[in-house]
Amino acid sequence: MLDDFLSPWVKNLEKSDIQKALQTTSKPDIISFSLGRPDNQLLALADFKEVIDELFLPSNLQYSPPSIELKVHIVELMKERGVLCTPGEVLLTTGAQQAMTLLSKLFVNMGESIIVDQYTYPGFIQVAQALHAGLIPIPVCFQQGLNIKELESILELNKKPRLLYTISEGHNPLGTSLSREQRTELISLVQRYQIPIIEDDAYGFLNYEKVEPPLKSYWREGIFYIGSFSKIFAPSLRIGWIIASEAIIEKLEILKEGFDINTCTLSQKLISCFFAKRSLKEHISKLKEKYKSKRDTMVAALKTHIPEMDFAIPKSGFFIWGRLPPSINTNRVFKVALEEEKVSFLPGSTFLIGNNREAQNCLRLSFAFCPIENIEPGVKRLALAIHESK
Ligand SMILES: Cc1ncc(COP(=O)(O)O)c(C=O)c1O
């Protein structure tokens, strides 16, 4: 009966592997390397506690226009990343997830196509599916990410795609950061074909080595930049932002109203208060220091306990993308790891668009959420699971 009520495309909708992992990860006996969650110890709870009482005002529980104060803070924050913009070029959104939904809705009509990395953030795949857009995957290089030559061949062959979605810094799931050469070649290619880019920079503020500025700073008009407070403050606040021209922001504001009327007032105030009382620079450098130690701990543990895993050390973000010998199937390892060894990760196939046998022996490990002292024990458990699933 219910099936008759549903629109046809919804009938095959399934929970993403990430949503499923969210349930298993919460079990206390599991060491979790599966999700891109920030560390509980780094959620600035004490700072929030300090200001929360003074924020309990009727006006903060009301509908409200976007906070100009917060937009001004974002403009300052973006300067740190080498992107210059004005408050009028900032749209506050309900997380980066809504930002990518709004931008895609603005540019893509049903049946049109979007170019994405062959392995990408599943949240974006869901956005494209809901728009009935076609996804064109670009094959990636194992440790470098975006493959410009492959992109060029796709652009030569295909009827013009509407846009390209990519994660230039701390890629999810590949952990890659685009080099300066990749950035300049990408920009000159998309300028030649006049294809706009959605640049998802959800992890862009968490760098452990020197990195390049976002693509936005290379091509102001053609790059639609997405930022998020989820990884540098707290995901539950659900605050992200878009940087685009004022004309585009105006259209997006109208679209957004149909989605959620306004971004949570209390969350906007909470973040503004934090900016007013604390040095954001200090806050972010503390996060970088902590996540860098976690990254280094995981790298050392992988080299010791799983020497057969091939991986690059990420410069930014939360993820290590590993490749095991071709005889190992990471979907099989996943089952054994969870059921027998009580450790979780996400198999490469979770992020794959299309068919690629290479995904079978790949996996994504997040070093961010798990307490640092559990990282080496977790990697040892993973080594056992790989051995048992052979
Ligand atoms: C690449 C990427 N973009 C966007 C998001 C969603 O961010 P937000 O919590 O701001 O919606 C995530 C969350 O994991 C992500 O990995």
PDBQT file of the ligand as one rigid body, heavy atoms in Angstrom, charges set to zero:
ROOT
HETATM    1  C1  LIG A 401      33.327  16.226   2.515  1.00  0.00    +0.000 C 
HETATM    2  C2  LIG A 401      32.207  16.554   3.439  1.00  0.00    +0.000 A 
HETATM    3  N1  LIG A 401      31.380  17.542   3.126  1.00  0.00    +0.000 NA
HETATM    4  C3  LIG A 401      30.341  17.860   3.910  1.00  0.00    +0.000 A 
HETATM    5  C4  LIG A 401      30.087  17.170   5.069  1.00  0.00    +0.000 A 
HETATM    6  C5  LIG A 401      28.894  17.537   5.894  1.00  0.00    +0.000 C 
HETATM    7  O1  LIG A 401      29.221  18.655   6.673  1.00  0.00    +0.000 OA
HETATM    8  P1  LIG A 401      28.157  19.379   7.589  1.00  0.00    +0.000 P 
HETATM    9  O2  LIG A 401      28.143  18.682   8.901  1.00  0.00    +0.000 OA
HETATM   10  O3  LIG A 401      28.676  20.788   7.698  1.00  0.00    +0.000 OA
HETATM   11  O4  LIG A 401      26.847  19.322   6.904  1.00  0.00    +0.000 OA
HETATM   12  C6  LIG A 401      30.931  16.129   5.450  1.00  0.00    +0.000 A 
HETATM   13  C7  LIG A 401      30.665  15.370   6.681  1.00  0.00    +0.000 C 
HETATM   14  O5  LIG A 401      31.278  14.417   7.025  1.00  0.00    +0.000 OA
HETATM   15  C8  LIG A 401      32.019  15.813   4.605  1.00  0.00    +0.000 A 
HETATM   16  O6  LIG A 401      32.837  14.810   4.896  1.00  0.00    +0.000 OA
ENDROOT
TORSDOF 0
